[in-house]
Amino acid sequence: AIFGKKWNQPTLKTFTLLLVILSLCFSTVSYLQRFPALGPSSDDIAALAWIKDNIPAEKKIVALPEQGYYVRYFSGHEPFYEPHQKEKNMLENTLLNSTYIATTFPILEKYNVGAVYVTPAWKEQYPADQGGLLFLLKNERFKLQYSSEGHEVWKFE
């Protein structure tokens, strides 16, 4: 409709057309650069498939809240926490930040947790040297069962 009408200044019409085309091109390129980050990576899917095959179905999986939906879909296990579960927010914060096994292990046992799914994003947000669950993975009750490209599955026994 914009370009179907008669323009008094043809250079302004050309400039507007060029601006619209370039805007669409830049928007598309920007979207395509972020596209791989929108869903689970192939490493996520491989780790969650491993969980599906090797962790008993009745066990829950601890992962970052934003990974909860992927855990449920690709592994078939119930995640310990999903973003929409506000009632478990305090427990999730305790697990992610606790440095005491006396605090953490009873929670894991009460909720029938079978494994901890660690991603590179988790390692970046909660470094092991600052405490938290990644620090507690050094305990003998956790066994590294799967590791690939920064994705790890630690079995809790």
Secondary structure, DSSP 8 states (H G I E B T S, - for coil): -TTTS--S-HHHHHHHHHHHHHHHHHHHHHHHHHGGGGS--HHHHHHHHHHHHHS-TTSEEE--GGGHHHIIIII-S-BS--TT-GGGHHHHHHHHH---HHHHHHHHHHTTEEEEEE-HHHHHHS-GGG-SHHHHTTSTTEEEEEEETTEEEEEE-
